[in-house]
């Protein structure tokens, strides 16, 4: 019995020592972070007060004003790719290149919704991405308005040969992201659910926290086992008006016309640039945003801002002559709005780098006043990222690191164990402008973008310059 006890103690000894070494390793990592204080101060000063002040905003304004919206598969997106590639070359960055991907090509065409009864009025609408068209004669039918899928199921027989309108409700003042999740399901699934009941088309209240008669588009998908019917978003105001007509017992008739169609896939590109690592160039910290947008507005907020603060990371490091131990890579994705198409192909093309990918960051929820970082990783990695915020970003009050998801485009890396994060910022107004004609440069603020670029750069640089990769 004593022999077994001794053997058990001996067998546990290496594990105990290993844990002690691990704790010592993380303490060492925290000390390294403290050693980067001067570099962090230089980054913050340069981005917010020095020669780089206003550069991120100015670059983005030039880009969006001259190129405009950049729908997946469009000529304007390819123009954006070429513009950004050349600008990064002119910026003197390392390994600037584009990588080929196959992209879906949905086009909107002409479209409208006309209220015919109980009065005549044009309704504010935007067709949903992936939707089929109505045909040359359009679709004229009475309307059935429901608030939930359960309500549609209860009235399924009434939906036959009608246009179903989803007038969903959520209190956006409480949890905007949660409300987006609640309402966007009607955008994504509404057409097939209505078609299953024999409906001719589906109109969806825009997934938006506020509206000044502004419809918001977005991607929808079809159940392959159900007939495809056209789908479009209405402004909040018009969806609620149709609901009120129905509550009063008034017959409501509309005509929907859409020329939407999906063309054959086209060749597109992700844009890549780097600051090559000095010691472990094969190991990578990746910063990113997506170049594509919807074909309305300027795509400034979603996601020009996220893409351009990621580019700014490399610019700031190069101009300050800060070359970290690991490579910092910026990838500007194509076709996030249709489900992360370009990013998924990038992951497959670079899957062999999985073990060498240290950290993946994606900014795609606005570039407003930054508070810190949303992060997903194990407990030790989380503590390291918290330490970066608490020790190095106090000056600009962006010290928070909270648990959260990274984003669509970095999802494949995170699903395979790579730590990842996104910008934490004061984006309560994000869904007012999201996927609408209101997504323009006017939404953004140069000072906030400078601060966001500083936060993004400090986190990326310090992680890339630590002696060891983040633990998984």
N, C-alpha and C positions, 0 to 999 in steps of 0.2 A: 504493500500500500504506500509506504514512504517512497519507494523507488518510483512508483507511478506519479506521486506528487512532485518529486524532484524533476522528472522528465517533463511534466506539464509546465512547471515554472520555467525550465530551460527553453521549452518550445515557445513560450510567450515572450521571452526576453527580447529577441530581435524585433518583434512587433512593437513593444514598448519603446525601445530605442529608436525605431523608425518614426514613431509618432513624435518623439522628442525632437528628432532631427527635422521633421516636417514643420513643427511649431517654430523652431529656430529659423528655418528657411523663410517662413512668412514674416517673422520679425525682421529679418534681413531685408525682405522686400519692402516693408513699411519704411525702413531706414532709407532705402534707395529712393522712395517717393519723396521723402523730405529733402534729399540731395538735389531734387529737380526743381526746387522752389525758385531759384534764380531764372532758370530756363522758362518756367511757367510765367513768371512776371514779365519777361521779355516778350513772350508770345502775346499776353494780354495787352501789354502796352502798345505793341506794334499794331495789333489788330484793331484796337479801340481808340488810340490816340496818335499813332505814328503814321508812316507813309501808307499803310494798308487800310487806314480808316476810310470807309465808304466804298472800297474797291469791290467787295462782294455784291453789294446792291447795284453799283454802277455796271458791273459786268452783266448781271442778270437783267437789268433794265434794257441794256443794249441788245441782249440776246432775245428777250421776249418781244420787245417793240418791233424788231426787224424780222423775226421769224414767226412769231405768234404761236398759235396752238399747234400741237404736234401729235396728231392721232396715230396710234399704232398702225404701221404699214403704209403710212402716207409719205408723199414726197417731202412734206415739211419736216417730218421726223428725220429723214435721211439728210436733209439740209442742216438740221440741228446737229446731227452726228458729225458732219464734215466741218461745220463752224467750230464746234467744241474741240475737235481733234487739232485743228490748225491753231486755235487759241492756246491750247496746252503746249503745243510745240513751240510757239512763240514765247511761252512762259518759261521755257528752258527746263521742263520736267524730264524725268528719266522714262525710257521705255514707253513713249506715247504711241498708241496704236489702236486699231479697231478690230473687233473679233466678230466674225459672221454668225448670224442666227437666222432662223426661219420664223417669220412673223405672220400672224393672221391679218387679213385686210378687209375689215368691215367698213362700209361707206354709208353715210347717212342719206344723202339725196334730199330732195324737197319733202316737206312734211307739214301737216297742220291738223288741228282738231277744231271743228266748228260745232258749236252748240246750236241746235236747230229748234228744240223745244225745251222749256216753255217760252224761250225767246231766242233771238239770233245773236250770237257773240262768238268771236274767235277766242279760244282758250290757249293759255300759255303752256307749251309742251316742249319736250325734247325726247326723241326716240331713244330707246335703251340699246346699248351696244350688244351686238349679236342678234338683234331682232330681225325677223323677216319683214318684208314689206307687205302692203295691203293689196297690191295689184293696181292697175291703172284706174279702176273705178272707185277705189277706196272702199271703206266699210261704213255703211249707215245702219244704225241699230239703236234700240232703246238701251238704257243704262240700268245696271243693277249695282248699287253701292253697298259694300260690306266693309267692316272694320277689321275683321280677323279671318284667318283661314277656317276657324271653327264655324264662324257665321256663314262662310261660303258653303261649307259642308252641309249645314242645316238648310240652306236655300239652294242647294245644287240644282234642283229641277228648274228653278226660276232663272238660272243663268243661261240656259240653252238659247242660242241665237241672239244673245245680248252681248254688250260690251261691259265687262266687269270692271268696276272702279274700286280700288283699295284705298280707303280713307283711314289708315291706321293712326293710332294715337300713342304718344309717349311724352312724358314731362321732361323736355330737354333741359330745363333749368337745373335739374338735379344731377344727371349723369349723361353728358353728351355722348361719350363713347358707347355706353350701354344702350342708349336710345338708338344710336346708329345701328347697332347690332339687331335691335328689335325691329326697326322699320325696314332695314335693307333686305330682310328676307322676302318681303313682298316684291321688291324690285327683282331679286334674283330668281325666285320661284313662282311668282304670281301668275305668269302667263301659262305655264304648264298646269298649275292647279286650276286655273279658270277653264283651260281647254278641256280638262278632264270632265268638266261639267257641261261641255258643249258650247262654251262661250266663243265668240268670234274674234275678240281682241281683249287686251287687258290694259288699263290705265292705272298708274300707281301714284299716290301722293309722294312728292319728292322727299327723299331722306335728307332733311335739312332742319336745322335748329331754329331758323328764322327766315323769313322771305319778304322781299318787297316785289312781289309778283314775279319771282324768279324760279323757273323749273331747274331741277338738278338731274343730270343724266348719270349713267353708270352702267356697269356690265350686268347682263342677265344671262341665264343659261336655260337650256331646254332639257326636259326629261326625254331621252331618245325614244321612249315607248309611247309618247303622247304626241298628237298632232301639233305642229308649230303654228302659233298665232302671233300677230304683231303685238308689240308691247312698247309703251311710252310712259314717260313721267309727266305728271301735271304739276303746276304750281300748287303750293299748300292752299292758297286762296280758292282756286277753282275746284280742287278736290272737295274742300269743305262746302262750297256752294252746291255742288251736285248732291252731297249728302243731305243738305238742308232741303233741297227740292224733294228728295225722296221722303224725308220725314214728314213733309207736308202732304204727301200723297200725289204730288204733281208728276205727270209723265215727263220723262227726260230723254231726249233723243240727241245723238251727236253723230257727226261724220268724221271718221279718222282716215287720213291719207298719209302714207309713208312709202318712200321709194327705197328704203333701206335694203341692203343686200350684202352678202359676204362673197368677196372675190377670191381667187386663188392666192395662196400664201406668197409672200414676197421675201426677198433677201433684205435683212436689216443688220444692225450692228450694235454691240455694246462698245463704249469708249473706255479705254484703260490708260492710266498714267501712274507713275510711281516716284517715290524717293527711295532709292536703293539702300538697303541696310548695310551698315559698315562692318558688322561682325557675323550676323546670321542672315544673309540676304535671301536665303531660301525660306525663311520664316516670315509670316506676313500679318500685318494688321490692316484690315480692309475697311475703308470708309466709302459710303455710297449714297446715292439718291437716283431717281429715275428721270430720264430725259423726256419720255413721252408724256402726253397729257390728253385730256379729252379735246374735242374739236370745238370747244367754246371757251370764251375768255382768252387768257394768255398763258395759262398753265404756270403762273408765277409762284403761287403758293403750293400747288400740287403738280409737280414737285420741283419746280425750278429752284426754289430756295434750298431744299435739301441737297440737290445735286451740286449747287454752286458753293455751299459752305464746305462740302466734301472736297471740291476742287481747291478751295481756299486753304485747306489743311496743307496740301502739298506746296502751294505757293508760299505760304508763311514759313514753312520749314526751310524751303530752298533759299528764300530771301534773308532769313536769319542765320543761314549756314548751320542749321541743326540737322545732323544726319544720325538718326537713331541706330541702334544695333540691328533692328529688324527692318525689313522693307515696309513702308507705308504705301499702300496701293489704293488708288481711287478708281472705282468702277461706276460709270454712269449707265444705268440699265435702260434697255428698250423694252417697252410693252408690259410694264407693271400693271397698267389699267385693265389689261385683259388676262390677269391672273399670274403675273410674274413670268411671262413666257421667255423673255431674254435671259432672266436670271436663272431660271431652271436649266436652260441649255448651257449657260456659263458654268454652273455647278457640275454638270455632267462632263463638260470639257476639262474641268480642273479638279475632278474628284481625287486625283492622285495627290493633291496638295492638302488633303483633309487634315492629316496629322501635323502639318506645318502651319496651318491657319490658326493664329493666336487669338484673334478677336475680330468679330465682324460688327460693323456699325451701319445703320441705315436711318436717315432722317426723312420721314415721309408723313409727318403729322404737323406740318407747319414749322416756320422759322420765326416765331414770335419771341417775346422776352424769355430768355432761357433761365431755367431753374436748376438744371443739372442733367442727369442721365436716367433713363429707364434701362434696367439691366437684367439679364437672365444668365445664370451660371451657378456653379456650386458655392457653398458657403464661404470657402476661402477666397475664391475669385471675387465674390461680392464684397468681402471685407477690403480687398485691395482696391477695387473701384471706389468704394466709399472713402477710403483713405486719400485717394487722389482728389476727390471733391473737397473733403474736409480740410486737407492741408494746402491745396494749391489754388482753389477757386473761391476762397473767402473774399478776396478783393472785389469780385464782381457778384458776390452773393448768389453763386450757382453751385452750391455745395451738395445739393440733394442727389442721392442715388437711391432709387426705389425699384422694387421688383416690377417687371413688365416684359412684354413681348418685344421682339426686335422689328418685325415687319415682313411683308410678303417676300421681298427679294432676297433677304438673307435667311429666310426660313429653312431652305434645304441644308445650309451649313449648321444652323442651330439644332435642327432635327437630328443631326449626326454628332452632336456633342460639343460644337464650338461655342464658347461664350459669345453673347451678342447683346446689342443694346440699341437704343434710339434716343433722340433728343427729347428731354423733358422740358416743355415750355408752356407759357401761358396761352394755350390755344383754345380757350373757351368759345371763340368766335369762328373757329375753323370750319364748322359745318354750316355756317351761314353762306360761305362762298364756295364750298367744295363742289366740284363737278358742275359749275355754273358759269354763266357769262360774267359773274362778279369776281372770278379768280384772275385778278390783274395785279400789276405792280403797286397799285394804290393800297392794297391790303397790307403790304409789307412796310417795314420801317428800317431805314439804314442803320440806325444805332443798334437795334435789336439784332440785326443780321451780323454786325461786327461782334457783338457779344457771343452770339451763337457760334460763329466761326472760331472764336477764342476757346470756348468750352470744348468744341469738337476737336480742335487741334491739341489742346492740353491732354485730353484723355487719350487720343490716338498716339501722340508722341511719347508720353510717359510709359504706356504699356509696351510700345515698340522698343523702348530703351532699357527696360528692366533686364537684369541678368538672365531671368528665366521666364518662359512662357506662362501665361495664366494657367492655374490648375484646372483640371476638368473632373 
